[in-house]
Amino acid sequence: MTQNVENVIDHFNLFRGPEYIEMFENKRKNFENAHPDEKIEEVREWTKSWEYREKNFAREALTVNPAKACQPLGAVFAAVGFEQTMPFVHGSQGCVAYYRSHFSRHFKEPSSCVSSSMTEDAAVFGGLNNMIDGLANTYSMYKPKMIAVSTTCMAEVIGDDLNGFIQNARAKGSVPEDFDVPFAHTPAFVGSHITGYDNALKGIVSHFWEGKERTPNEKINFIGGFDGYTVGNLREVKRLFEVMGVEHTILADNSEVWDTPADGEFRMYDGGTTLDDAKAALNAKATISMQEYCTEKTMDYIGKTGQETVALNHPVGVAATDKFLMEISRISGKAIPAALTKERGRLVDAIADSSAHIHGKKFAIYGDPDLCYGLAAFLMELGAEPVHVLSTNGGKDWDAKMQALFDSSPFGKGCKSYAGKDLWHMRSLLNTEPVDFLIGNTYGKYLERDTGTPLIRIGFPVFDRHHHHRYPVWGYQGAMNVLVWLLDKIFDEMDKNTIIPAKTDYSYDIIR
Ligand code: SF4
């Protein structure tokens, strides 16, 4: 036996033992009715061809590995950004187990969220009783200050009316009459996690602002959007506002709850935008969103209250950070301090130091529309070429904006964006028009193995590398982090490519 009680080994080696190898071979032969290896190889090769790519891009009724998640995931992301708020998803338990595990695997933190546990009877008769019991249990067991409600597919398919259900639950005493229960319908079969974030945040903001009179002040609201780097990014943004001396309110600040200390105390809630600040944010002079496509409805609603709105596209790099800081400066009337000019200079210096290694490299990127835009713009700033940029949850407007970005630089020549496409489309792109590197989330590791394109993990989720979410990608410091991640992979690949003694190692250099 490969393993016994004296020698317990991990799964890496366990399944390489002879008895397991034999078992897998028998399974393949006797149960799986597998095709011969040569046939599999022949088909695999064909799927790398231009002929297959054309068929792949012609498909209409099938999605394979979409680079997106469903709406309620985004709603939960927004909800945990508020003080002592419990996200409550009206629907089935399994969905909520998925959201919790998805966030816990990315942030390596417990993620609290409850469901109304709808089952077959609720699917037939409606989930009103689940809402009444669920709100009562959540209120009494988890002592929240606010419960933010969203929905899964099941509740939306049967057409449950959240507003009516919540009123009914209040009338039955599930929560006190004046307890905050903002809500948003988040049908998972349309849009994606960024639509869910948008719907939920609009639901929370309008819950506090609707019908209230606005008394403008000089503060600026800031919205980060759905962002895998929220812990590092929001801290960096707060620092930038502080260095600028500008009063601000972060709306949906989840940077604390996903980075709680290990000091013996479990914090179901930590940090977050206070409910008082959320209410008072109506009076701000302006709201800046870091992600246009992730906050469309929220920003539209905020604009209608009389505030100025500015939406950026996940700004990464020198020009994008310049724009962000200049907008804060313009709105607040405060000059950008010398300390930030110095940080900018350091980033420009770092780019110049490494330019020879990154200039002219070809990249493929996939992810959320704003992140793709921000990364493509930064690559072009570095003299690299974002040849394929794919966003499953990008639309026609995003496509047009990407094209305008490509057209603005010689490094965008021949680059193309792909809205609404999935990772199986990306596989065809990488096989037919290869690039040097792929940028995307953890799921890209299968594309890396399949196509041989080295993966740089930037996006959400990143499950198989730890702690990247603690680093910002916004601000000059954030761009420095992204630059280092890109360069680390470039140098790793360079080393791999030059490692054979007496054959290729004339370039296996200590100095790069
Ligand atoms: S797609 Fe629907 S069933 Fe699947 S996790 Fe999302 S809400 Fe649940």
Residues whose N, C-alpha, C, O or C-beta is under 5 A from the ligand:
A	BS01	SF4	C70 C95 T152 C153 A188
